[in-house]
Structures are given as C-alpha cells and as structure tokens.
Amino acid sequence: MSKIEIGSPGLAGGMVFYDRGDSAGGWRYLEAAPADMETPLRWIAQSYGDNWRSFPNVDGTGIEIGTGRHNSSLILAVDADAPAAKACVDYICAGFSDWFLPSLGELDLMYTNLHRNSLGSFAGNWYWSSSQYAGNINTAWYQYFNDGYQDHYYKYSAIAVRAIRAF
C-alpha cells in the first residue's frame, strides 16, 4: 500500500487523521468514521441512572495514541451495554467492522488534524473518548471541539461519539 496522506479518504470511506510512520503492531493509520453516531450517547449504560453513586470502574484505560481499541474492549468487559463503546464496536461502514471509541490522544488528533482544518464534518461540540479519568471513576475524558479543551465529565452524560479504526 502506498503512503496515505492525512485528510485523505481511508479504506472504509472515512478520513485518515494519523500516520504512525510504520506498521508495527499491525497498523499504521487511524481513520475517523465518515460521520458522528446518529445521537449523543452515554459512556455507561443508562440503567446506572443519573445520580452520584459510583459507576463501574474500567481499570486500565489509557490516554495514549494506540490505546482506543483496548480501552473499548475494557469498557465492554465491565459494562456490555456501554452505549458509546458499543455503538463504535458494532458500527459497520463500507464492509469494515473493526471500529472502536478513540482514546483521549486519538480524539485530540482528530481535533487537530481534521476539525481544525475544516475536515471530517464534525457536528458535535463535545466528544467522548474511551479513556476513564484516573482521578474519579465516575468520569471519563472528553474533548470540546470548539477550542480543543479536554476535561472529564460524568459517564451518564450523553455527548457526541465518532468511531475510529486502525489499519
């Protein structure tokens, strides 16, 4: 496969937003899905309610580039109905079914390499990452796409989600 440029169409019809430079570990590029999930989604299942009690701890999620797939698996192992991760993992586009919820680092690359360059048709303001916040198991990291601000918020909140895949 010849080199693919950032902002070019990916194999699944989305947009490439990262080139690692080599294919160690079985992937070189990250591709954002062509569009956001249809509706904003919660990080955890709605059945946990909208109160201040403890939500499931998803121990071991990372914020680094390359951890989103593993994070998504960890989330679904703890909460099989976790809407944001489940929607991404269940997503199929152009015959590809290897999508996942991006880590905080991957989400930031989408913001920097796509959204800030008016690419990717991002409709939401806030986007979930697959990275649980280490300081409070009731919250997870998100990114604000109006200015790139990153923070953590309660997992029961419904905000935008964009699936990604590695190839």
N, C-alpha and C positions, 0 to 999 in steps of 0.2 A: 504494500500500500504506500502510495506517495504521501508526502507531508501534507497535512490538512491545516489550513490557517485558522486562527481564532476568528470567530464571527462567520465562518463558512458553515454550510449545511453539514450535519452529521449523517451517519449511516441510517439513522432512524427518522430522519426528517426534522430533527431539532436543530440546535445551533451549538457548535463547538465553542467552549469558553475556556478550555485549558489544554495545554500541550506540555506534558511532563518531560518530553525530550527523548525518552526511551520507553520501551515496552516491558521493562522489568515488572514482574508480578502479573503479567498477562494483560496489561492495559497501558495506553499512552495518553489517550484523550478523554476529556469529560464533555458530555453533550447534555444540554438542557432540553427538556421536552418542548415541543412547539408552543404549548400554552400552559397556563396555570390549571390546576384542578378546577372543576366547574364551580365549586363553592368553597368558602373558607372552611377549614377543618380544625378540630381539636387535636392536641398532641396525644391525649389519652382518651379512652372510651368515655362516652357521655354517662355511662352507668355509674361512674365515680362521683357524679354530682358537681354542683357549683359551690362547694363550701371550702373551708380552710383545713379540712382534715388532710392527712398525708396521702399523697398519691403513690402509685407504685414506684419504687426506686429502680432505675435502669442503670445499674452499676457498670462502669467500664466504657461509657461512650467517650469518644474523642472529639476534639475540635479541629484536628489537623486535616489537610487535604489527603484524601485517600481513605478516610475512615467512615464515610457515609453509608456504604453498603453494610459494613459490620455493625454500625450503630443501628441501622434499620432492623437488622436481624435481632439485636439485643432487645430493642423496643418490643418487637412482636413476640419474642420469647417470654417476656414479662406480661404483656397485655396484647393478646392475639387480635383484639378488636381496635387497637390504637388507630384512629382514623387517618392521621397524616401519613404515617409509615405504611399502613395497609393500602391506602389509595395508591401510593407510589409503587409499592411492590406488586400490586395487582394490575397496574397500568400496562397496556399493550399499545404500541404505536408502530405502524409500518412493519408489523410482524415481530417486533422486538419486545421481549417481556422481562428484561434484565434491569429494570428501573429501581431506584431507591430514593429515599429522602436525603438531601445533601447534609453533610456536616457543616458546622459554622464556617470553617475555612473554605469549603467548596461554595457555600452560599455567598461568601464575600467575593469570590472570583466571578460568580455570575453577576453580582452587582457591578464590580469594577470593569470586567471585560465585555459585558454585554449591555446592561442597563445604562451605565454612564456613557456609552457610545450609541445610545438610542437603538439598541438591537434587542431582540428577544420578546418584544410585545408584553412586557410585564404590566399586569393590570392592578395588582395589589400594592399596598403600601408597606405592609409588614409580611415577612415570610418566615415560616418555621424552619429551623434546622433540626437535624437528628441528634443534636448534642444536648444532653441534660446539663443543667448548670450545676457545677460541683458544690457550690455553697448552699444550695437549697433544693432538695429532691422534689419539691413541689413545682419547680420551674424548669424551663428549658430555654435555650438561646434562640433568639430571632434576630432578623436584620430589617431595619427600616430602609426601604428603597428610595425614599425621598432624599436622604442625605448620607446613607451608609452606616448610620448609627447602629451599634449592636448592643443588645441588652437581653435580659432574661425576663420571662413572664410566666404566669400560672398556666399549667398544662391544660386546664379545662377551657382555655380561651380558643375561640375559632378564628384563625387567621389564614392568609393565603399559603398555598403549597405549590411548589414546582418540582416535579420529579427530574432526576438526572440519571445518566448511565455512564459507565466507563467502557471504553473499547480500545 
